[in-house]
Amino acid sequence: MKSDKHRPRSPSAQAGHAPRKRFGQNFLVDRGIIAAIVQAIDPRPQDTLVEIGPGLGALTEPLMQRLEHLHVVEIDRDLIARLKKLHSRERLTIHEGDALAFDFGSLGPRLRVAGNLPYNISTPLLFHLASFAEQIWDMHFMLQKEVVERMVAAPGDSAYGRLSVMLQYRFYLDWLIDVPPESFDPPPQVQSAVVRLMPKPAAELEARDPDCLSRVVSAAFSQRRKMLRNTLKPLFSDTELEQLGIPLTSRAEELPLSSFVALANLLAARQP
Ligand code: SAM
């Protein structure tokens, strides 16, 4: 058996950077997966593309080879310093700070977003990004496979929930690539997957007030095993549910997106 001395050093060791768990740092090292992600994104030279969490540059560098300019959002100061040394401002704009607080709208229309996301904040980050959907052209993300399962789940699936309904309302979702733990340094304890999100055209967005949709979906899934007539009691009467064709015994996990939209529109119609 080879001693540790002869093993190839990991990219984080080569860069002298100890991966930080609190920032979800699992760096991509599998060249085949990196190439497949870049191919799926298919960047064009003049695209406005922002990468969330460039880390040690596994995706950043191949993306920069195809783009005239790239934006990145990174929170780790050591990694930011490293990126600044390696790349000119003409080619790379570094937005220093928390992607959860970043104004993606500031980058203009037809924005493309990509990243191997820090798994510890991926769900709130997806909700944050959904609020900029009007300006987004597409998004490609590496996520924990369990999160992708929740995103694409259909009514009746155990993974169907608030994330499924809110993202499926706003985006077309494509599950693209499964990625095993060995593709990262250090390997995460979970399986991963790459997913594409493309905003739906305005004509397909039938909720009159997206905030009402969000209220209804949050209330319905607050206790997913309870009957909707109970979870939605503060918002709708039994008669209203029946008028919308929603059986009084049904639960949120069985309800299709169209019923959530119908409920949201009923709520919106009542507002002054
Ligand atoms: N893109 C690199 C790769 O594929 O090897 C790194 C991916 S690593 C899973 C997640 C990256 O997101 C790290 O660079 C980490 O520092 C950064 N990060 C973590 N939390 C962040 C946040 N709240 N805002 C911006 N970047 C963050």
Boltz pocket constraint, residues with backbone or C-beta under 6 A from the ligand:
constraints:
  - pocket:
      binder: B
      contacts: [[A, 22], [A, 23], [A, 24], [A, 25], [A, 26], [A, 27], [A, 28], [A, 29], [A, 52], [A, 53], [A, 54], [A, 55], [A, 56], [A, 57], [A, 58], [A, 59], [A, 73], [A, 74], [A, 75], [A, 76], [A, 79], [A, 97], [A, 98], [A, 99], [A, 100], [A, 115], [A, 116], [A, 117], [A, 118], [A, 119], [A, 121]]
      max_distance: 6.0
